[in-house]
Amino acid sequence: MPKPFMTYDQQIDKLRDEKHILIPNESEAKSKLKHISYYSLISGYKHLFRIPGQKVYKENTSFDEIVALYEFDEDIRALFLKYLLHIEQHLRSLLSYYFTEKYGEKQNAYLFAANYNYTQKNKAGVDRLISELDKLTQTTQYPYIEYQRNSYHNVPLWVLVNALTFGALSKMYMFFPFDLKAKVSKNFLHVNEKQLGQYLSVLTKFRNVCAHNERLFSYRSKDSIPNTTLHRKLNIPQKGGTYQFGKCDLFAVVIAFRYLLPADEFVTFKRLLRLQIKKFLKATTHISEIELLNAMGFPENWSKITSYQL
C-alpha cells in the first residue's frame, strides 16, 4: 500500500510514538522537517541509529542526533566537492592544453573522430562525445562560447572545456590517443594512464552525488579505483583478494585525492575532514567512531594516510 500523506504534526507523532525517537524540541523538529523533509532526513539517515538487523531504533535515539548526521553529511559533501572541483579544473587545463598542442586550436580538430582512439570498442562513445561537443559549440547558454563563435567563428577547446561536466572530461580522457593520455597522466606522480582513468571514473560518480545533494558518507560506486601502495601500507584487510576499504567507497576518494591533489592541499583536506568527523561524534551518543568509519568505508587508521610515501 502507498504510504499516506502526513502533516508535520503527524510526522512528529509518528517519530515519537511509533519510532520512539526523543523529540527534545517539537517546534525546532517541525522546522527541520519543513526545511529538509521527512523522507530526506529520516529515510536517508536512520540506518546507523537502528539496532543491526532490526527495524528498531537504539534506545533513547534523539531527533537531534539524526539531524546532526544529516548536517555532517552536508558538511563533508561541501568539503569533498571543493577538492573534486580542484581536480576537475586541473583536468580541464591539461586536456585542452595537450590536445590543442597536438591538433591545433580549430574546433574541427576536437570534432574529428580520427583525433581520438577511434577503435571499434570506442566508436559509439567517441561519436556521442563529439555530438555533445558539437552541440556545445552552438549553444547560447554560455556567453563565452557564444562570443567566440560570433567573433571568431571558432570555439577553441580551451574555451569549450569550461562547459564540460566532470563525466564528459573523464570520457574525453578515456578516448584520447595513448600519447596524449600519457602526457596528461605524467602530471600526477605515481599514476599511470590506466590508473588515472580508473580514478576519474570513480570520482565522476562521487562528483554527481555531491552535485545532486545526495547522501555521500555511505555511498558506494559501481566502479573501483586501482589497488595502491596505500592499501598495502595501511594494512587494509582483504576478502577474496579484494580490499575491504578504499575501493568504491568514500575512502577511495580520499586515496584518489592523495594521488591527484598537491601535497599541501591534501594535508589541508585531511585536517578539515578530521574536524568534521570529531564534530559529529561529539553530537551523538548512539553512533561509535568505528560504526561511522565503517559506514564511510574508512579503516580505523585512515588518518595515517599521510604517514606513508606513495
N, C-alpha and C positions, 0 to 999 in steps of 0.2 A: 504494500500500500504506500502511496506517496505520503511524504511527511507533511502534516498540516501547517498552515501559517500560524505563527505565534507572535503576539505583541511583545514588546520589550519586557513588560511586567511578567508575562507568561514565561519568557526565556529565563528571567531571574528566578522565578518559582521553580522551573524545571531543574536549573543548576543546583539550587539549594535543597529542594525536597526530593527530587529523583536521583540526582548525581551526588548529593551530599557534599557539595563543594561549599566551602565557607565563603560568605559574601561580607567582608568587613564594612563596606560602604555601598549600599544599594544604588544611591544616586550616581556615584562615580562608576559603578559597574554598568549601569544603564548607559551612561555617556560613552563608555568604551565600546559597548555593543553597537551603539549608533555609529560610531566612527569606524569600527573595524568590521562588524557583522559577526553574528553568532557562528556562521559556517567557517569563516576565515580564521576566527580565533579559536573556538573550541574544537571544531573538527580538524583544524590544521595543527594544533599544538597540544592536544590532550594526551597523546600516546605515552610520553615519558612519565606522566602522572598516574598512569594506571598500574595496577599490580600485574606483573608479567603473566601473560596467558589468560588474563581475565578482563572483563569489561568494567571492573570495579575500580574506582579511584582510591589511591592511597589515603589512609585516614588523615583527616584534617587538611587535605589539599585546599588551598585558597585560590580564589579567582585572581587575586593579585599576582600569584606565582605564575599562572598561565599567561597573564598579560606580560610579566617580566620575560618569559621565554619568547613570546611574540616580539617584544621590543629588542631582545638580544639578537634575534634573527634579522630584524630590521637593521640594526646597527652593523652587524657583520656583513650584511648584504651591501650596504653602502661602502664599507671598507674594502671588500673584495672587488666590487665594481670599480672603485677608484684605480686599483692596480691592474685590473683587466684592461681598463681603458689606456693605461700607460703602455701595455704590451701591444694593444690594438694600434695605437698611434705609431709605435716603433715599426710595426709590421707594414703599415701603410707607407711609411717613408722608404723602407727597404725594398718593397715590391715595386713601387713606382720608379725608384732610382735605377735598380738593376735592369728592369725591363726596358726602360727608356734608353739607358746606356747602350743596350744591345740593338734595339729595334728602332729607336728614334722617337720623336715627340708627336708624330702624326697619329690621330686617333684610329686610322685604319690599321695601325700596327697591332693594337690590342683587340681589334675586331677581326683579325685574320687568324683562322684556326691553325694554320701551319706554324705559327709562332708559339704554339703550346705543344705539350706532349700528346699529340692527337692520335693516339693508338685506338684500336677497336674498342678496348676496355673504357677509354676515356672519352670517346667520341660524343656520346649523348650528353655527358657532363660539361664538356667544353662548349658544345652548341648552346646549352642552357645558359652558361656563364656569359658567352658572347651576346646572346639575346638580351640578358639583363644589362650588360654594359651598354649595348646599343640603345636600349630604352632610356638609360640614364643620360646619354648624350643629348637626347631630345626633350628631356624633362624641363618643366618650368617651375618645379618645386624648389630648386636650389638656385638662387640668384647668381652665384659664382660660376655655375655651369652655363646658365643662360647667357651670361656676359661673355664667356669665352666663345660660345657658339655664334653669337650675334656679331661680336667684334672681330673674331679671327677665323670663323668657320672651322674651328678645330678645338677639341677639348683634350688637352694633354692628360696623360694618365695621372700625373702628379696632382692634377685638379680633381679628376673624376674619383680617385680613391677615397677622397674625403666623404663621399656619399655612400660608400660601400659598407655593408654590415660586416661584423666580425666573421660571420659564416661565409660571406662572399669572398672576403680576403683569404680565409683559410682554403677555400676551393681554388682560388686563383693560384695560391702557392702550390697546392697539390697537382695542379695541371701545368705548372711551369716545366720547361725542359730541365734536364738534370743539371746543366751547368749553372743555370740561374738559381735553382734550389740550393746548390752548393754555396753560391755566393751569399745568399740570404742566411743560411744556417751557420756559416762561419762567423757571423756576428754574435753568436751565442756559444761561448766556450763550452766544451764537453757535450755538445749536442750535434748529432749528425742530421743529414737531410730527412731520413725516415723518422727519426725520433721527434724532430720539430713538427712534422706533420701530425704525429700522434698527439703531441701536446696541444696543438691548435684545435684538433678535432674535439678533445675533451673540454678545453677552455671555451669553445664556442657554445657548448651545451650549458655550461655554468653561466656564461655571459647572458644567455637568453633567460635563464632563471632569474638572474638579478634584474634584467631589464623589464621583465613581466611581473615583478614583485611577488614571485612565488616563494614557497618555503625553501630555504637554502641549506640550513645546517644539516639536514638529514638526506639531502638529495643524492642520488646515485645516477651516474651517466651510464649509458649502454656501452660507450667506448671506454678504453683504458689507456692510461699513459704507459710508457715502457718501463720495464724493471730498471732500477737505477742503483748507483753506488750507495745512495742514501737509504734505500730499502734495506740493503745488507748491513750497513754500518749502524743503523738504528735497531737492528735485530728484530725487524718486524716478522711476526710469526707467519708461517705458510700453511696452507691446507690444499692438498692435492697439487702441490707445486706452484700455487698462486699466493701471492702476498695478500694478507687479510686486511691490511690498511694501505691507503695511499695508491690505489689503482684507479678507481672510478668514483671515489668519494671526495669530500671536501679537502681531505688531506692530500689527495692527488693534485689539487690546485695549489696547495701550499708548496708541494715539491716542484711543481711546474714553475711557480714564482721564484723558487730558489735558483732554478736554472736559467730563467728568462729575464729576470729583473736585475738591474745593477745591485751590487752587494749592499750598498748603503740603503737603498730603497727597501730591500728585503728585510734588513735589520729593523727599520722603522715599522714596516708592516707587521713583523712578528711581535714587536713590543706592543703595538696597538691591539693586536688580536689577543694577546695575553691579558691585557687590561679589560677587554670586553668579556672574556671568559670569567675572570675573577669577579667582575661586577655582577654578572648574572648569578654565580654561585653564592654570592652574599645575599641575593634576593630570594633564594629558595632553600627550603629545608627538606624537600622531598625528592630532589634530584642530586645524586652524588656527582663528583667530578668524573669518576670513571664512567658512570651512565651517560653523562653528557658527551664525553670524548668518544665513547663507543658509537653513539648516535651520529656523531660528526665524521666517524671513520678515522679518528686520531689515535695513535698509540699513546700510552701513558707518558713516554719520554719524548713526545713530539717536539718540545721546546729545545731539545739538544740538536735540532736540525742545523743550527749554525756552528756546532762544535766540530763538524767534520768537513774536510775538503772534498770537493766534487771529483 
